Amino acid sequence: MKKKLIQLAVVATLACGLTACGGKENTHQNSSIDIDVNDSTDVEIVTTEENKPADGALLDDPEVEQKIDEINLYIDLYYYNEIDREKQEEALYDGIMQGLDDPYAGYYTPEEFSELQEDSSGEYVGVGALLTQGTDKLVTVVRPLKGSPAEEAGLLAEDVIVEVDDKSVEGVELELVVKWIRGEENTTAHLYVYRPSTQEYLDFYITRRVVENYTVSSEMLDDQIAYIKVDQFNENTDEEFDEQLEALRKQSAKGVIIDLRDNPGGLVSSVVNMCNSIMSEGVIVSTKDRNGKQTSCYKADNKKSCDLPIVVLVNGNSASASEIFSGAMQDTGNATIVGVQTYGKGIVQSVIPLSDGSAIKLTVAKYFTPNENDIHTVGITPDVIVELPDGRENAVNIDRAEDTQLDKAIEILMEKMARR
C-alpha cells in the first residue's frame, strides 16, 4: 500500500511540474552538489519577561492542556503495546511544526541537529547527485553529476528516493537524507528509488567517493555567442562564472546566454556576486518579515565586469537563487528572460537552536525583486515564453536539435547583438 501511495504522489507531482524545490542557503553546512541548500537569515527571538513566547502559546490554552491529559489518560488505561514516551514527545514537537502548514518548516531532534552542524568542505565524499524536495516532501533527483558514481550507476533525473540504506525517507528533511547518502570513501550507499518514467522500483548500490564541486560549464557557440550553464549557486559558483566569462570574452564573445534551467538555487551570497558582475547599480534583492519590515537588502556595488547583451534561460525547475538572479536581470533590464514560468520559491528559512540541543526551521521572511515583486508560489514570468517539444519539463541531457528554448535564446541574442 505504501508503494502505491508513493507512486500516486509522484504521478501527481510530475503532472503539476513540481519536481524541483527552491534552493535554500544553510547556516550549518557548506554548499554541496547533493543538496539545494537553505536560504537563511538571522532572526530575533522575541520573548516575554517569563522567557516564554510573546503570543501563540498553544500549550498554555487550558482546553488544549485538558485534551492532551485526556488522551494520555486513555492511552495509559487501554493502549495494548509498550509506550515510547520519548517518541511521543518528538511526535508532539513534529506535530506543532506540521500544524503550521508550511512544507519548509520542521523540527530537528538534538541528534539530527548535531548532524546538520557537521562541517563539510567544498569537496566531499558522496555519490554526486543533485537532489531536491518539493512541497509534497518527495526527495527527487534533479540530475546526477557528469562522471559521478551516481551517473555511472544509472541514476536518472526525476528518480524519487524512497529509502537510503534501508531507512525510509518519507517525511524526512532533505538535509538529513543528504547526510545519510554521504559517508566514508569506498563504502556503499544503497538507494531504493521509484522511477516514474517506467513506473518501477529499483535498487542502486553506489560506491561513495570524493566528488568535485563544479557548478559552471561553458562553451563558445557559433556567431561569437558565449554559452554558460550554471547548475547551482554554491560557494565558488560566482568565481567559476567570472573566470569562464572572462575566458569567453578573450575569445571575442559578443553576447552571453546564461542557462539556469533545472537550477534549484543555492547560496544568496553567490547569486548576489554573480549579479554584481552584470549590474552596475541598484537593488538585487531584498527580504521582508511578516510585518513588512525590510530585514536585508542587497545592492550592486558598481563592480560591473560584463557589458555584453545577455539572455537568461529558465524553466519550471529554476528556483530560489535562480529566481533572484532572473528577477534582478529582468527588473533592471540587464537581460531578456526566455523559457517557461519558474518554480516560485521566494521565502527564507532560518534554523533556530533550542535550549535542549534540538532545533526548528521556520520561514521568517520573503524575497522581493528590485521592483518589489513577490514571486513566492508565482515565479518569474519570462519575457519570451518558449516550451520544449513533446511536453518535456526539464532540459537535462536534452539533444541540441530538440532544444527550442536555446534556439529562441540564440535568435533573441543575435537581434540584441545586431543593435549594438
N, C-alpha and C positions, 0 to 999 in steps of 0.2 A: 504493500500500500504506500509506504514511504517513497519508493522509487517512482510510483505512478504520480504522486503529488508533485515530486520534483520535476518530472517530465512535463506535466501540465503547466507548471510555473514557468519553465524555460520557454515553452512554445509561446505562451502569452507575452513573455518579456521580449523575445525576438520579434514578435509581430508588432510590438509597440516601439521597436527601435531603441530599447533601453539596455543594451548590452554593455554599456560603459558608464562609469560613475565618475563624478568630478574629482580631479586631483586635489590633494589636501596636504598642506605643509605641516610636518610633525615636529613638535618641540622636543621629542625624546629619541629620535633616531635620524641619522643622515639619510639623504635621498638614496633610493635604491631602484634597481630595474625590476624588482619583483613586486613592487607596490606603488600605487599612486599615493603620495604622502599627504598628510592632512594640512589644510590651511589652519593656521593657529594665530592667536593673538593673546596679549596679556589681558587679564580680566581682574577687576576689583571685586573681592568677595565682601558683600555688604552684610553685616550682622548687627544684631541689637546689642544692648548692654549685657544681656544674659548670654551673648555669644551664640544665639540661635538665629535662624533665617528671619529676615525682617518681615516677610509675609509668606503666604502659601505653605504654612507648616501643617502638612496633611495629617501627621500623626498626633498633633495637638487637638484635633477635632474629636470631641467625646464620642460621637457616633461611630467614627472610624475605629477608635480605640476599642469601643464596646464590641463592634463587629469582629475585629481581629481576635479578641478574647473569646467570643462565642465560637468562632471557627476552631480555634485551638482547643477549646473545651471538648468539642465533638471529636476532634482528631484524637485527643488523649483517651476519650471514652471508648471509641469504636474502631479506630484505624487498625487494620489487621497486621500490616507489616511494620518493621522497625522504623523508627523516625530518625532521620538525619537532621538534627537541629541546625547544623552549620549550612547544609544545603538549603534548608528552608529560609534561613536568613539571607543568603546570597540571592535566592529567588525573589525575596521581598525587595531588595535593592534593584535587581534587574527589572522588576515589575514597575517600580517608581519611574525608572528611566523610559521603559517602553510606553508607559502611560502618557508620556509627552507627545506621542505620535510623531516622533522625529526619527527617521531612519539613520541619521548621523549621530544621534545621542547614544550613550552606552555607559555601562558600569564595568570596571575592571577590579577583580579581586587583588589583594596585595601581591599574590604570585604573578598574576597576569601583568600588573602594572610594573613589577620589577623586570619582567621580560622586555617590556617596551622601553625601559630606560637603559638597556644594554647598549653600549656603543657599537656602532658599525662604521666601517670605512667606506670610501667610495668604491673600493674593490672588496668583494665579499664572496663567500662560498655559498652557492645555491644551484638552482637548475637553469636560471636565465629565462624566466617567463614574466612578462608584464601582466599583472593581474588587476582586476577592478571589482568593485562590489556595488551593485545598483541598489535602488530603494527596496527591492524585493529581498535583499541580503544574499542573493546568489553570487558566489565568487566565480568570476569568468575570466578566461584567458583573453587578453587583448591581442597579444601576439607573443610567440616565442622569439627570442633574440637570435639573430643570424649566427650560426656556428655554435650555438649554446647546447648544453646537454638536453634541454627541453626540445629543441628543434630536431636534434639527432634522434631522439626517442620517438618522434612523431606527434608530439602535442600540437594542436592546431588552434588558431583563433576561434573564439566562441565556444571552445570546450568549457564545460562547467565543472568545477572541482566539487566532488561530493565528499571524499574522505582523504585525509593525509595520514599515512602510516596507521590505517585502521581507526582513526579518530574522525568522527563526523564533523563537518564544518558548518552544519546547519545552525544559523543564528550566531555564529562566531564572528567577531570583528575581524576585518581584513588584515589588520596589523598582526594579529595573533596567527592567522593562517600562514602569513608570510614567515613568521618566526618558526612555525612548525616545518615548513618546507626547507628552510635553511638548516645547516648543520655542519658537521665536520667534513673536511675534504675526503673524498673517496668513499664516503658512506652512501647508502642507497635511500632515496626518498620514494615511497610507494604512494602514487597518486591514483585514486579511483575517480574517474570522470564520466560525465554524461556528454555525449556528442550529439547535438541537435540535428546536424545535417544527415546523420544516419540513424538517429533515434536508438542508439545503443550505448551500453555502459562498458567502459574499457579500463584495464589496469595498465599503469605505466610504472616501471621500476627504473628510476633515473639516478645515475651516479652523480653526486654533487661534486662540483669543482669550482675553482676560482673563476668568477665571472667579471669580465671587464665592463666598466660602466660608461659606454659610449652612447650618446643620445642624439648626435647630429651627424648627418651624412650629406654629401653634396656632389654635384657634377655640373659640367657646362653643357647645356643643350645647344641646339642649332640657333643661329641668329644672335649669338652672344647673350644668351639668356642663362643666368645663374639659377640653379635649382637647389634649394636647401630643405632637407627633410628634418624636422625636429620631432623625435619620438616622445619626449617627455622633458619637463623642466626640472633637471637635477642640479646638484651643486655646481658642476662645471659646465653646464649647458651653455650659459651665456658666453663663456670664454671659448668654447668649441665653436659657437656660432660666429663670433668675431673673427677667429682665426680662419675659418673656412670662407667667410665672406671676403676677407682681405685677400685670400689666395685667389678667389674667383675674380676679384676686381683687377688683380695683376694680370689676369688672363683676358682683360678688356671687356668684362661683363658690362652690359648696358642696361640691364634690368634684372629684377630678382623675383623668383617665386618662392615663397615660404610655405611649405606644406605642413599643416598642423592637423591633418586628418588622423583620426584614431589616437590622438594625443590626449590622455586623460588628465593632464595637468602637472602639478608639482610645486616647487618652491616659489613663493612670491618674490623673493629677492632675485631669483634667476630671471623671471619674466620681466621684472622691472628693469633689470640691467639690459636685457635684450631690447626693450622699448627705448632705452636711453641711446642705443646705437642708431636709432632711426628718428626719434623725436628730438627736436631742438629745445622745445619748451612746452609747458602746460602740464595738466594733471594726467597721470597714467591711470590710476585707480584710487578710490577712497573706500573706507568702510564706515558704517554707522551702526550704533547699537539699537536696541529696541525702542529707545526714546528719541531716535533720530539724531543723537549726538554723534558727531564725527569722531571716530576713535583712531583713525590713521589716514594719511593722505600721501601718496607717492607722486612726486613730480619729476619731470625730466630735468637733468642738471646741466643742460647746454653742452654736453659732450658728444653731440651727434657726429657719427662717423660714416653714415650712409645717406647719400643724396640721390640714389638711383630710384626709378619708378618701381613700385612693389605691388605684387598681387599675393594675397594670402588665401590658401585653400583650407576649408573646414568641412566637417560633416557632423552627423549626429553623435559621434563618439569624441568630438573635440569638447573638452570640458574644463571648468575651473580656470587654471592659469592660462590655458589656451584661449579661453573666452576673455580673460583680462587683456591678453595681447590683441586679440581680434577687435575687441571693443575699443581699445585705445587707438588702434590703427584706423578704425572706421570713423570714430567720432572726430578725430583730429585731421582726417583727410590724408593721412600718410600712406594709405594703401587701399586697394579695392579688394573686398572680400568676396570670394567665389566658392560655391558649393551648396550645401543644404543647411537648414537650421541646426545650430549647435545644441549641446545637451541641456544646458540651463542649470548649472550648479554655481550659484552665486552667493553662498553663505560660508561663514567662517566658524570653525570649531576650535575649542580650547580644551586641553586635558588638564583637569584641576585635581591635584593631590588632596586626599582626605587624611584626617588625623591618624587613622589606624594603618596607613600604608596602602590603602586602596585608592581608587580614583574614579572620576566620572568625566565623560566627554560631553560637552554641551555646545550647542550652536549659540554663539554670542554676538554675531554681527552679520551684516550683509555687505556684499561688494556693490559698488556703483561705478559705472563707466564715466569718462570725463564729462559726458552730457547728462549725468545723474540718472542714467537708465538702470533700473533694477532688472537684472536678467535672470533671476532665480526662477526656475520652472518654465522660463520663456526661451532663454537662449539668445544668441546673436542671429539676426536675420541677414543673410549675405546680401551684398549689393546686387549680385547676379546669381540667381538660383539655377543650379545645374545638378541633375541627378545622374547617378551611374546607371548603366543599362541593366535590364532584367531585374530591377528592384533591389540590386545589391546595395547593402548599407555600410560596408566598410571598404577601405582601399588597401587592405593588407594583401601583399603579393599579387596585386592586380596587373594584368597584362597591359603593356603600354598601348596596344591597339584598342583596348576597351576603355581607356581612361578618358572619358568625355569631360570630366571636370578639369583635368590637366590641359586638355586641348583648348577649353574655353579660357583658362588662365593664360595660356600662351597667346591666344588671339587678342585678349584684352591688353596684355603687356606689350605686344607688338604695336598696338594702337597708341599706347601711352609713350612708348619709345619714339614713335614717329613724330609725336607732337613736341618733343624736346628740341 
